[in-house]
């Protein structure tokens, strides 16, 4: 599946694909969201969950140059 195919999916299709084929990596808090990071094949995908509204606001590919990377790297321990 290409990035374009995943991007064109509905929110429910993205959720199902991540649930069935993705691997949860780590979760962070980012402003008003709990952001879960998943690995799907060789791509990292973020799921933005708004706990106040009890809904997923966005599912998108992780931009590797975003400042959120610091939050993920703080959570991952290397041996």
N, C-alpha and C positions, 0 to 999 in steps of 0.2 A: 504494500500500500504506500502510495506517495504522500508527501506533505499536502499536495493539492487535494487528493482524495479525502484525507482526514479532515482538512479544513472545510471541505464542502459538506461534510456530514452534519446532521442535526445534532443538537445537544444530547438527546437521548441515545443516538447512535454512537457518539463519542464516549459517553458514559459506559455503554455496554461493551464497546471495544476495549477500553481501558480495564474494565472489570475482568473480562475474559482473557485478554492477551497481554495486558500490561503488568508491570511489577512496581509495587509501591516502594519508593526510595526513602523519603523523609517528608515530614510536615513542618511548616513554619507558621508563625503569626506575622501578618503583613498588613498594617493598618487595620481596617475592619474585616479582614478576611483570615481564614485559615487556608493556607495554600499547601496542597499536597502535590508532591513531585513524583511523577511516574516515569518509568522507562518503558517505552514501547518500541520494540526492535532496537534500533540504535539512536532513537530520538528521545529527548527529555520533554515531558509535557506537564504543564501546571494546571491544576484544578483549583479555581478560586471559589471557596465556599463562604457565603455570607451567613454567619451564625445568627445574626439578629433577625434576618428575614427568612432563615432556614431554607436557603436555596443556593444553587450553584449559579454564580454570575458569569463565569467564563471558563473555558477550557482552551488552552493555546500552547504552542511550542515555547519552550524556555529560551528567551534571548540571552545567549551566553555572555554578552557584554553588559547586562543590566546590573544595577547595584544590588538587586536581590541575591545575586550569586554569593555575596558575603554571608548572608543569613544561612544559606544552604551549607556553605563550607564550614561555618561554625558548628553545624550539627553533625557533620561527618567526621568520624574518628579514623585516622590511619594508624596501622600498627607498624 
